[in-house]
Amino acid sequence: MNTNLSIKIISIIVPVYNEVNLVSLQIEEIESVEIPFQKEIIIIDDGSTDGTKEVLKGFQHRHKVIFLDRNQGKGFAIRQGLKEATGDVIIIQDADLEYNPKEYSVLIEPILSGDADVVYGSRFITVFPRRVLYYSHYVANKLVTFISNLLTGLNLSDMETGFKVFTRKVAQEISPKLKSKRFGIEPEITALISKAGYRIYEVGISYRGRTYGQGKKINWKDGVAALWHIIRFNIFS
């Protein structure tokens, strides 16, 4: 790993909603990752009702933990996390164990080397293990990425990835413009960084996907909504 001496703190934003069985394991994974920078872990509980809130209270003494009064969506939680982040690099990390914190060094390398302002972790251009699950989800991901690419002019392979990384400058510039409350945050972020002309890289990542029985929350309605958000944020914003 090339080390950029101007980078001292990596902020990791973890939006959480009803992950009582997994959130402790996810936070412990993040804590155990060895990178040559201070880690600032920011956890946003999005109005959980399954006991997650009580679990997260046990982490308040060593991390920033924000409790929202009611569920407002992943996008809203990420927006709150961006307001709190003080790091030189910001990573968005889902709390459901699908994305592996051990790959932080892979994700941030293009930024450390000075090549990128933004990095997307792709589940589809990877040599890492990727759990094989729903074909319908694969098709939906490819469709929304294709339409997003048509409107942004980018050639991303995985616009909907839950592993996104930004320099502090990018995060500060896009954060006040974000409006999405739910999963529309992914196409909105992509539209904003495309319009601003930031340097975007993709790196391959592993993916430990979950079934609905294991707690996966996104569904076909979110896929339909994503198409609208792509059009909305690329054409009407």
N, C-alpha and C positions, 0 to 999 in steps of 0.2 A: 504493500500500500504506500503510495506517495503521500507524504504528510505536508499539508499546507499549514504553515506556522500561524497564519492569521485565524485559523479555526481553533477555538478552544472549547466550545460547548455545542453538543448535538441535542436538540430538543426532539422528543418523541411524543407525539400526540396520540392518545389512545381513547377513541370514542367507545363507550360501553353501553349496551342496553340488554338487560336480562341475560347475563352470562355467569350466573352464580357458580356453575360447575367448572368453568374454564378460566375465569378472569385472574384468579390467583396464579395459576400455572403460566398464563401469558405474561403477567407482570414479572414473575420470577425468571422466565426466559429472557426478558428484556434486561433485567438486572444482571444476569449472569454473562451477558455478551461482553467480550473484551475488545474495546476499541480505544485508541490513544487519545480520547477526548472525554471531558466530563459529560455525563448523561443527565439531561433534565427531563424527567418523565412527568408528563401532564396527562392526568386521567380525567375524563369527563363522563360522569354517569348521567345518562339521558333519561332520567325519571324511571329507573328500573323498579319493578314491583315484585321480583322473585327472590329477594334476599341479597342481590348484588351490592346494594348500597351498604348493607351491614358489613359485608366482606371488605369493601373498599375503605371503610373507616379504619381498618387495621393498617392501611398503608399511608394514612394522613401524616404520620410523624416523619416520613422520609421522602414523600413525593407531593406534588401539587395535585390535589383531588378536588374536583369541582362537582357539586351535586345540583343538577337542574330539578326544579320543582315538579316538572311534568315532562313526558316524552314529547320531544319536538323534532326528532329526526337526526340522522347521522350528519347531514350537512350543517345543521345548527350547532351540533356538538363540536364539529371540526372548527367552525368559525370561532367558537368560544376558546378553543385550544390555541388557535393562531393568535388571539389577542393576548394570551398569557405567555407565549413562547418568547424566550430571550436568547435562544441559541443562534449560532452562526449558520447552522444547517438545520432544517426542520424535516422530520420524517413523520408521515402519517402511518400508523400501525393499527390494524383492526385487532379486536380483543378476543377473537374466536379460535386462535391457534392455526388458522389457515395459512398465515404468512409467517415465515421463520425469521426471528430477529438475528439469528446467526449469520444472515446474509447482508447485514448492514454494511459491512466493509465492501461488498460487491456493489451495493446500491450507491454508496457515496463516492466511490472511486472516480467517476467521471467529473464530479465537482471538485474533488481534491486535486485532480490533475489539471484543473483549470479549463477543461473542455466544455463543461455543461453548467447551465443555470438551474435546470430541472431534470430529474431522472424518474422514469417510470419503470417499475419492475414488471416484466412481461411474463405471463404464464404460458405463452405460446411460442416464444423463440428461445427456448431454454434447453439446456442439457441436464438440468436438475430434475429430480423425480417430481412427477405431477400426478396426483390421484385422478383416475379416470372415473367420471361420474356422468352427469346428465348431458346427453347430446343436445337436447333443447336449449340448455344454458350455453353450450358452446356456440350453437347457431345464433342465439340471441346476442352473445358478446361480439361475435364477428359482424353481425348486422349493424349494431349500434356503432361499433368502431368504424365500419366502412362508411356509414352515413356521416359520422363525425369527421372522418378524414376528407370526405368530399367537400365539406363546408369549411374546414380549417385549412385544407391544403397540406396537412401533415400525412405521414405514412406510418402511423402507430399500428402496432399489432394488438394492443390490449389497452384501449382507452379506459375501460372500467376497473382496471387494477386497483386494489386496495393498498398498494405499496407505492406511494408517491413521495418524492423528496425535492426540497426547494432550498435555494440559498435564502438567507435572511432578507436580502434585498427584494427578491421575487415575492416572498411571503408578505412582506410589508406593503408591497405595491398592489397585490391582488386581494388581500384580506378585506379592505374596506369596500371593495366592489362586489363581494360575494353576497348572494341573496338566497340561495337554495337552503331548504330545511331538511330535505330527505336525500335520496340517492341522486338527485339532480346535481349534486355537488360535483360529481365526476365530470360530466360533460361541461359544466360551467367553468371549472378550473381549466379544462383543456381549451375551451374557447378563449378564455382570458389570456393564457400564456401564448396561444397562437397569435392572437391579435397584437400582443406586445412584442412579438418577435424574439422571445427568449430562446436560448440554445437548449434543445431538448434531446436527451439520450434515452434509449431503452437498454435495459440489461435483463438477461434471463434469470428467473427466480424459480424456486420450487413452489409447490402448491399442495397443501393438505386439505382439500375441499371437504365440506361436510354435507351430509344428507339432511333432508328436512326433519327426519327423526332425531338427528343430532343437534338440531336447533337452527339450521339455516333459515334466514328470514326473508331474503329477497325473493320476489315471485314475478309472475308474468305481468302483473299490473305495473311493477316497477320498470319492466322492460319497455312497455308501451309509453310510460311516462318519460323514460329516457329519450325516446325518439322526439317527443315534444320539446324536452329541455334542450336537445341538440339544436333544433330549429330555432327555438326561442333565443338562446344565448349567442348563436352565431349570426342570426339574421335580424332579430328585433332588439338586440341590446347594443 
